Amino acid sequence: MKNKEKIFTRKSSSEQASRMVETIIGCKWSLTVYQLLENGINRPGEMVRSVEGLSTKVLNECLRRNIDFGIIDRTTFNEVPPRVEYSVTGFGQKFIRVLDEIEKLQKDIEDDCHN
C-alpha cells in the first residue's frame, strides 16, 4: 500500500480573532454600545443616560476594549468643555456583521429547538 501524501494541515482559528470575539461577546455591554452608535448616540454621557444599568466606569472599560481591537474609534474635539465622540471603524463594521450572523445562527438554533 502506498503512503498518500497529506495535503491538509490541522486547521485552527486565528488566536487574535478568537480572543477578540470571545472578549467582545463576553462583554455584556458591547452589543448595546454598537446599537447606541448605530442610532447616532455617540457621546459617553448620552450613552450612560440612554441605558439603564450602564455606569460610566463599565462603559469606559467596554469602549477601551473595543478601541484596542480597532472596532471603535475615539475622536476628541479641542473644545471647552472637552467633547469626545465614538464611531465604528471600517473594520468594526465588518466585525459587527459577523456578530449579526452569529445572532442569526442563535435564532435558528432556538427556532429548531422549539419545533
N, C-alpha and C positions, 0 to 999 in steps of 0.2 A: 504494500500500500504506500503510495507516495504521500509525503507530507505536503499539505496545502499551505501555501504562504498566507499568513494572516494579513488581511488588508484593513482591518478595523482595529482601532485602539480604544481603550476604555474611555468613554465619554463622561465628563463630569462638568458640573456647572461652573461658571466663572465665579471665583471666590469673591471678587468685589461686587458683582451684580447680585449674587446670593445674599451677601451681607446687607446690601442696600435694600433689597426687597424685604428681608426679614426685619431690619431696623424700622423701615417706614411702616410696614403693615403692623408691626409690634407696637408702634406709637398710636394710641387710640385717637390722637388729635390730628394727625397728618391729613387724613382724608377730609376731615372737616375744614382744615386750612385750605386745601385745594378747592373745596366747594365755595368757601368765602371768596377766594381770589377769582374764581370763575364768575362770581356775582358782583365783582367790582369792589369788594371790601378788601382793601389792601394796606390799611394802616393798622398798626398793632392795637391801639386803643379802641378803635372801632371793632376789631375782631373780638376783643375780650368782651365788649358790651353786647355783641351780637350772639354770643354763645353762652348759654347757662352752664356754669361749672368750669369754665375755662379761666385759669388765672394767668396773670402776666408772666409769672415765672415759668409755668409749664409751656405757655405759648412761645416764649423766647427760646427755651430748650428745643422745642419742636422746630421752630424756624431755623435755628442754628444747625441742627442735623440736616435739614433739607438744603441749606446753603452749602454745607460741607460736601454733600453728594452732588451739587450742581443742579438740583431740581428747582430751587427758588433763588432769585436774585434780590439783593437788598440795595435800594437806592437811597442815599442820604442827600437831602437838599440843604444848601448853605443858607438857612433862614433862621430868624429868631421869632418864635421858639423853633428849635430844630424839628424837621419833618423827615420821617422815614416811611418809605413805601416798599412793599414786596410785590414781586411778579414771578410768574412761572417762566423759566427759561425754555429755549427750544428743546433742549434735552428733556426738561421736565415735562413738556407736552407729550413727548414720546413715552416717557415713563408712566404718566397718568393714563395714557391709552392702554398700556399693559395692565395697569391696575383695574381699569374698566373691564378688560377681558376676563380678568380673574373674578371680578364681581359677577359677570355674566355666567361664568362657569359655576360659581357657587349657587346662583339662582337655578341653573339647570339641574344641579345635584339635588337641591331642595325640591324642585318640581318632580324629579324622578322618584324621590323618597315618598312623596305624597300621592303618587299614582299607583 
